[in-house]
Every structure is written in C-alpha cells, then in structure tokens.
Amino acid sequence: MPIRREHRFFYPIDWPQLSAVIRFRRAGGRCDGCRRPHGQTVWHLGDGRWWDAQAASWRDGGGRSIDPVVSVDVLATIRATRVVLATAHRNHDTADNTSANLAAFCQRCHMIHDRPEHRRRRWLTLFRRKALGDLFGGPYG
C-alpha cells in the first residue's frame, strides 16, 4: 500500500529496500497470509477462496488446499484480481522494523490485518468532527 505523504517520516530511509527483502527474499513473492503470488492475476470468489494455477487447486483464505468448487451459482461469481504484495507491520508500530514484526501481505490480507486500526481511526475522526461541531455550534456534517 502506498505510504501517505504525512506518514513518510515514520518510515526509515531504506524502507523500499527493506520492504523488497521481506516481500521477495523472505516470503518468496507470496503473501504470508493466503500464499497468493505477487504480480499475477488470480481468480477468486470474493470470500477468500482463490484458484492457485501453479498448484492447480483451490485454496482458502489461509492458503490451504480445499475441495474443488462445483456449484454453478458459485462459479458465476468468479472475479479476477491482480495481486500486489506490500510489507505490513504486525503491531502497527512503524518504528518497529524488526524482521518478526514485518509481514508480506496481499491487498486482501493487509486490509483484514488493518481492519481494527481503520475502525479506531474512523471512530477518532468522527469523534473529533462531532466535538468541533459541539464546540463551535456548527453542523456535524
């Protein structure tokens, strides 16, 4: 995921090199969460199940091989997504760049991992907006 301009100073100057080592050398170009390959288009069902062309099998959201999907209704919902790996901080602390704290995640796994943090930030933003509305007597909009 791209780093916002206002957050760039939280990351070390060699972040691109560190990120590449985590994504390609340590993780082997596959997501640490679901094992999706970087840079390839994968077919998926939207609920975490995806087709691994290299192994010729369906995989679940954790990267484990599962039974083939045969339902006609399910096959009508197949979508394609290009996988892009990003390096994530497991504890959300950008100052902690130890190898154990960094993980290579695809877009889906990264969003799932960051969901509690996004909820917290959304609540904080709405709370501030309402507080400003109360303070200045304006609308909450």
C-alpha positions as CSV (number, residue, x, y, z in Angstrom):
1,M,0.0,0.0,0.0
2,P,1.3,3.5,-0.8
3,I,2.5,5.5,2.2
4,R,0.8,8.8,2.7
5,R,2.9,11.9,2.4
6,E,2.3,12.9,6.0
7,H,3.4,9.5,7.3
8,R,6.6,9.1,5.3
9,F,8.8,10.4,8.1
10,F,7.7,7.5,10.3
11,Y,9.4,5.0,8.0
12,P,13.2,4.5,7.7
13,I,15.0,6.0,4.7
14,D,15.8,2.5,3.4
15,W,12.1,1.3,3.6
16,P,11.9,0.3,-0.1
17,Q,14.9,-2.0,0.2
18,L,13.7,-3.4,3.5
19,S,10.3,-4.0,2.0
20,A,11.7,-5.8,-1.0
21,V,13.7,-8.1,1.2
22,I,10.6,-9.0,3.2
23,R,8.3,-9.5,0.2
24,F,10.6,-11.3,-2.2
25,R,13.5,-12.9,-0.3
26,R,11.8,-14.0,2.9
27,A,8.3,-14.5,1.7
28,G,9.4,-15.8,-1.7
29,G,7.0,-13.5,-3.6
30,R,3.9,-14.9,-1.9
31,C,1.5,-13.5,0.7
32,D,2.3,-14.6,4.2
33,G,-1.5,-14.8,4.9
34,C,-3.0,-16.6,2.0
35,R,0.0,-17.5,-0.2
36,R,-1.2,-15.6,-3.3
37,P,1.6,-14.9,-5.8
38,H,2.8,-11.3,-6.3
39,G,2.3,-9.8,-9.7
40,Q,-0.1,-12.4,-11.0
41,T,-3.8,-12.3,-11.7
42,V,-5.7,-14.8,-9.6
43,W,-9.3,-16.0,-9.9
44,H,-11.2,-15.7,-6.7
45,L,-14.7,-16.0,-5.3
46,G,-14.7,-12.9,-3.1
47,D,-14.8,-14.8,0.2
48,G,-11.2,-15.7,0.4
49,R,-11.2,-18.8,-1.9
50,W,-8.9,-18.5,-4.9
51,W,-7.5,-20.6,-7.7
52,D,-3.8,-21.4,-7.4
53,A,-2.8,-22.1,-11.1
54,Q,0.7,-23.2,-10.1
55,A,-0.6,-26.0,-7.8
56,A,-3.8,-26.5,-9.9
57,S,-6.1,-26.4,-6.9
58,W,-8.5,-24.1,-5.0
59,R,-7.2,-22.5,-1.8
60,D,-8.9,-20.9,1.1
61,G,-8.2,-17.6,2.8
62,G,-5.3,-19.2,4.8
63,G,-3.6,-20.7,1.7
64,R,-4.7,-24.3,2.5
65,S,-5.8,-26.5,-0.4
66,I,-9.6,-27.2,-0.4
67,D,-12.0,-29.3,-2.3
68,P,-12.9,-28.1,-5.8
69,V,-15.8,-25.7,-6.1
70,V,-18.5,-27.2,-8.3
71,S,-21.6,-25.1,-7.7
72,V,-22.9,-23.3,-10.7
73,D,-24.1,-20.4,-8.6
74,V,-20.6,-20.0,-7.0
75,L,-18.8,-20.2,-10.4
76,A,-20.9,-17.3,-11.6
77,T,-19.3,-15.1,-9.0
78,I,-15.7,-15.6,-10.0
79,R,-13.6,-12.5,-10.3
80,A,-10.0,-11.7,-11.2
81,T,-7.6,-9.6,-9.2
82,R,-4.0,-8.7,-9.8
83,V,-2.1,-9.4,-6.6
84,V,0.3,-6.8,-5.2
85,L,2.3,-7.6,-2.1
86,A,3.0,-4.9,0.5
87,T,5.0,-5.1,3.7
88,A,2.9,-4.6,6.8
89,H,3.8,-4.0,10.5
90,R,2.2,-6.7,12.5
91,N,1.8,-4.5,15.6
92,H,1.1,-1.3,13.6
93,D,4.2,0.4,15.0
94,T,6.1,1.9,12.1
95,A,9.2,2.4,14.3
96,D,9.4,-1.3,15.0
97,N,11.1,-2.7,11.8
98,T,12.3,-6.0,13.2
99,S,12.0,-9.0,10.9
100,A,9.5,-10.7,13.2
101,N,7.2,-7.6,13.1
102,L,7.2,-7.3,9.3
103,A,5.0,-9.4,7.0
104,A,4.3,-9.6,3.3
105,F,0.6,-9.3,2.7
106,C,-1.6,-9.1,-0.4
107,Q,-4.3,-6.4,-0.6
108,R,-6.9,-8.6,1.0
109,C,-4.8,-9.8,3.9
110,H,-3.4,-6.3,4.5
111,M,-6.9,-4.9,4.8
112,I,-8.1,-7.7,7.1
113,H,-5.0,-7.2,9.2
114,D,-5.5,-3.4,9.4
115,R,-9.3,-3.5,10.0
116,P,-9.2,-2.8,13.8
117,E,-6.8,0.1,13.2
118,H,-9.0,1.5,10.5
119,R,-12.1,1.3,12.7
120,R,-10.2,3.1,15.5
121,R,-9.1,5.9,13.2
122,R,-12.6,6.2,11.7
123,W,-14.1,6.5,15.2
124,L,-11.5,9.1,16.2
125,T,-12.2,11.2,13.1
126,L,-16.0,11.1,13.7
127,F,-15.4,11.9,17.4
128,R,-13.3,14.9,16.5
129,R,-15.8,16.1,13.9
130,K,-18.6,16.0,16.4
131,A,-16.5,17.7,19.1
132,L,-15.8,20.6,16.7
133,G,-19.5,20.8,15.9
134,D,-20.3,21.0,19.6
135,L,-17.6,23.5,20.3
136,F,-18.5,25.9,17.5
137,G,-22.2,25.2,17.3
138,G,-22.0,24.1,13.7
139,P,-23.5,21.1,11.9
140,Y,-21.9,17.7,12.3
141,G,-21.6,17.0,8.5
